[in-house]
């Protein structure tokens, strides 16, 4: 290749890399047009960068088409396509399975996809597969993804692996382990690791506060938050929501209201996560009108926020009717109820002693084909039918339940006992 051609190729490559970096689709498409016309020599290297551009710009169909046209795709080509599907674990897994020799980046990308999708079992199986394949050089990103996807499962073993391989030197790994311990209910283990960390970043503090908030360790969460403020560390909306959970656990309405006043100055209370924490605080402290005021100030409420306000109304018999109204408004606004939505709304029906509305919720729950935690909805229905005097309906539902837990039995026994059916109350045993 002569010198002018080499300069042209270098200039073309630099422009393409710049287009990818800033996701400049228009410039990238212009360069691609020149590339297609063979004004620049074709190479897998350049094709991979066009693949990256289209993937980053969300043009997945075009990215797939380009991938199919690469004569000799390498592992980078496969990884670029894999990364484009990180939020669609099933597709990402199929792409991964077509890689002739996946490298560490390939495994890390799919592990991240499983973590995002909450696919804990798939993540653990892939990690085992990776180690069996002989690719044992896991890095901090690998272990962080596995722990994040694990939902608390096997955190002790993964933590031990991090220590034995020296990966606990990565702050990101320790942060993931803290969160993992929290998900698994091991608050003391999370606290011990946090205290032993020689280096902590803002995420470390945020993770520990979130764990304390999740497990109603109110005083500890507040203490950590105050120390963060003293050190002038940045807090995120999840931290703030966890601090609000701490105030709620302590039933500290004055402290929570004072904290709310601080949030108003930054308008962060209009964030859905923070708003949900405020609504829960006010509702559980008997200030439902203040809870509703917070809800109304959030311009685009999400499903969690709707569930929180419905739950708040269902805590109080006097406002349960408003909880049903919120449920109907939520559906009119296009939200699809989840298991939490149904549990809260069915609870409101119980408070109102309204079996007709309860039956409507029951029918809607059946049609919704809830993918997870149906047992919680069935338990709420058994409790509702019992409270509304329809013990026979409660018993029929109880007997049809494919899965039962302690709450299921307690709800049925309480229903029999409430209506003076002592002999029947012994039946579930």
N, C-alpha and C positions, 0 to 999 in steps of 0.2 A: 504494500500500500504506500503510495507516494505521500509526501509531507502535507500537501493541501488536503488530501482525502483524510489523513489522520487527524488534522486539525478540525475538519468538518465533523468527523465522528466524535471527537472529544467534546466539541461544542454541543452537538446533538445530545450526547449522553448527559452533560451537565444540565441542559435545559429540561430534559426528561426527569432527572432526579429532583430538580427544583419543583417541577409540576406535581410530582408525587408528594413531595414534602408538604406543599400547601394545598393539595387537593384541587389544583387548577385544572378542571376538566376540559375547559375550552382550549387551553394551550396544549394539553395532553392529546386531545383529539386531532389538533392540527399536526402535531408531531407524528401521530399514528398514521395519518393520511400520507405523509411523506415516506414513512416506513413501509407502508403497504405498496407504494409505488416503486419500492426498491431503490429509492434515492440514497438510502443508507443501508449498508450490508446487514443482513439479518443475523441475529445471534440469540441464543437462549437468554443471555444476560439482559438484552434490551427487551425481549418479549416478556420476561419476568417483571420488569418495571412497568410495562403497560398493564400487565395483569394486576400488579399492586395498585395502580392508579384506579382502575375500574372497580376493584374490590373495595378500596377505601371510599370511593364515591357511591357505593351501594348499587352499582350496576352489575349484579351478580350473573345475570344471563350473559351479558357481554363478556364478563370475565371467564365464564365456562367455555364460551365459543372460542375465545382467544387461546385458552389452555389447550383445547382440542387441536388447535392449529400449530402448536409448538412441536416441531419434528422430534426433538429429543428433550422432553421436560426433565429437569433435575429435581432434587429434593426441595430446593428453594421454590420451584414452581408449584409443587404440591403444597408446601407450607403456606404459600401466599393464598392459595385457594381455600385451604383449611381455615386460615385465620378469618377469611371473609364470612365463614359460616359459624363463627364462635357462639352466636346466640341461637343456633339451631343444632343442638347436640346430635340428633339423629343423622342429619345430613353430614355433619362434621365427621361422625364416626365412619360413615360410608366412604368419604373421601380419604380418611386416614387408612382404611383397610386396603386402598388401592396404591398406597405408597410402597414401592418395592423394598426400600430400606429406610424406614423412618429414623430420624435423628432425634436428638434431645429437644430441639425446637418443635418437632412434630408432636412428641409426647406432651410437652408442656402446653402446647396450643389446645390439644384435645382435653387435657386435664382441666384447663381453664374453662373450656366450654362446658364440661360436666359440672364444674363448680358453679358456674353462672346458672345452669339449669337445675341445680340441686340434686344431681344424679350421684349420690354418695357411693352406692354400691358399684356403679360403673367406674367411678374414679378410682376406687380402691383396687378393683380388678385390673384396670389399665396399669396402675402403678406396679402391681405384682407382675403383670405381663412384661413391663419394661425391665424390671430387675431380672426376670428369667431370661430375657433376650440377650443378656450380657451387657446391656447399656446401663451400667451401674453408677455412672457419674451424674447423679441427680444434683441439681443446683438448688439455691434458695427458692427460686420460683416454682420448681417442681413440688417441693415439700409444702410450700405455702398453699398451692392449689389443691393438693391432696387433703390437707387438713381442713381447708375452707369448705371443700365438698363433703367432708366426712360427717357433718351434722353431729359432731360429738363422738362418733364411733371410732374406736381404736386410737384415740388421741394419745394415750399413755405410750403405746408402742411407737407411734410416729415421733413423739417427743424424744423417746429413748434413741431412736434412729438418728434424729437431728443431733443429739449430743455425741453419739458414737462416731458420727461422720464429720463433726465439726461444723455442721450447717446451722447450729444454734448461734454461730457468730453473726448470722444475718438477723438484723432487727425484725425484718419482715416475717421471717419464720417464727420467731418468738411471738410476734403479734398475732399470727394466725393460730398458734397453739393456745394463747390466752383465750381467744374467741372460741376455739374448739372446746376447751375445758368448760367455758361458760355454757355452750350449747349442750354439753353432756351433764351439766349440773354440778361440776367439780369446782365450785367457787374458790375453795381453799387452795387447790392446786394452781388455779389461775393467779391467785393473789401471791402465792409463794414464788412462782416464776417471775411475776412482775417485780417483786421486791428484790429478786436475785439478779435481774438484768443490769449489766454494767452500763449499757447504752440504751436509752429509751428515746423515741421520737414522739411527736404529737399523736401519732396513730396509736402508740402503746398506751398512752394515757386515755385516749378515747375508747380503746377496746376494753380497758379495765373498768371504766365508768359504765359502759354499756352492759358488761357482765353483772356488775353490782345492781344496776337498774333492773335487769331481767329477773334477778333473784331477790328483789325487794330488800337489798342491803342498802337502805336509804342513807344511813349515817355515813357509811364508807364512801358511797358515791358522792355525797356532798363534800366530804373531806377532800377527796381527790380533785373534784372540780375547783374547790377553793385554792388548792395548791397549784393547779394549772393556771388559774387567773393570776396568782402571785408570781408565777414564773413567766407570765406574759406569753403563754403558749396558745396556739390557735385551736379553737373548739369548732366542731362541725354540728350540723343539725341533729345528728344521731346522738351526740353527747348531750345536747340540750334536752332532747326528748327523754333521755335516760335520767337526767337530773330531775326532770319533772316527775318521772316515775318514782324517784326516790322521795320527793315531797309527798306524793300520793301514798306511798307505803307507810310513811311516818304520820299520815293524816295531818300534815302541817300546812293548813290552808293559808295562814298569814305569811309564812315563808314562801309558799308557792306563788301567792299573789304579788309579793314583793319581787320575786324573780320574774314574773310576767311583766311587771312594770319596766324592768331592765330590758326585756326583749322587745317591748314596744318601740323603744328608741331606735332599734335597728330594723324594725318591720319584719323580723325573722319569725314572729309568731304567726305570720300568714303562710308559712311553709307547712305542708301537710303533716310532716313528721312531728314538728313542734306543736302544731295546732292540735293534733291527736292527743299529745301528752297533756296539754292544757285542758282540753275537753274532759279527759278522763279524771284529771285532778278535781276540777270544779264539780263534775257530776257525782263523784264518790264522796265529796265533802258537802253534798247537799245544795250546791249552787248551780242548779240546772240552767237557770236563765243566763248566767255568766258563760256557761258551757255553750249555749246556743249562740250567744253573741260572738264568741270566738269562731264558731263554725261559719257564721254568716260573713265573717271578715276574710275568709279564705276564698279567693276568686274562683279557683278550679279545684274543688274537693275531689280526692280520689276515693277508691272503695274503702280503704282503711278508715278514712275520716268519717265517711257515712256510717260505717259499722260502729265507730266509737260513739257518735252522737245517738244512734239507735240504742246502743247498749246503755248509755247514760239515761235515756228516757225510760228504759225497761227496769232500771234500778228503783224507780219510784212509781207506785201504783197510780198516783195522781196524774202522771205525765205519760203513761203507757200508750194512750191513744195517739199522742203525738209521735211516739216511736213508730207506730204502724203507718202514720201519714208520711214519715220520713222514708220508710221502706218503699212505699208506693212512688214517692217523688224520685227516689234514687233509681228505680226501674224506668220511670218515664224519661229520665236523663240518660238512659242507655247503659247503665251499669248492670252487670250480670251478678246476682247475689252469690256469695260463696257460703261455706258452712257457717262461718261466724255471723253473717247476715241473718241466716235462718235461725240460728240459736238465739240471738238477741231478740228477733221479732217474735218468735214462738214464746219466749219468756214474757214479752209484753202481752201476748194473748192470754197467758196464764194469769197475769196480774188482773186482767180485765174480766176473767172468768167467762171468756168468749169462745166456746167450742166451735162455733160456726166459722169465725175468723181463723181459729187454729186449724180447722180442717182445710181451709183454703191454702194455708201455709204448707200443710202436709202434702196436698195435691201438687203444689208448685215445686216443693222439694223433690218429689218423685220425678216430675218432668225434667227437672234441672240435671239429673244424673250427676250428682256431685262426685268428682273424681277422688276426693280424699276426705277423711274424717267424717264419713257419714254417721258413724256411731254417735258422735256428739249431737247431731241433729236428731237422731232417733231417741236418744236419752232425753232431749228437751221435749220431744213430742210425748213420750211416756209420762213425763212430769206434768205436761200441760193437760193431757186428757184426765189424769188422776185429779189434778187440782180443780178441773172443771166438772168433776162428778162423773165422768165417763170412764169408770174403772175397767169396764169390759173392753172398750176400745184400746185402753192402755195395755191391757193384758194381751189382746190379740197382736198388737204391734210388738210387744216384748217377745212373744213366742215366735214371731216371724223373723226377728233380728238374727242375721247370720253371725254377727259378732256382738259380744256383750262384755262389759267391764264392771268394776265395782259400782260405778255411778249408775249403771243400768239396773243392777239388782237393788241398790238403795232406793232408787226412784220408784220401782215397782212395789217394794215392801212398804215404803212410806205411803204410797197410794192406797194399798189395802188397809194399812193401820189407820189412816186418816178417816176411812169410811167404816171403821169398826169391823173389818173383816180379818179377825185375828188368825183364824185357821189358814185362810188364803195367804196371809202374810208370811207364814212359815213355808209355803209351797216352793218359792224359788230356791230354798236351801236343799 
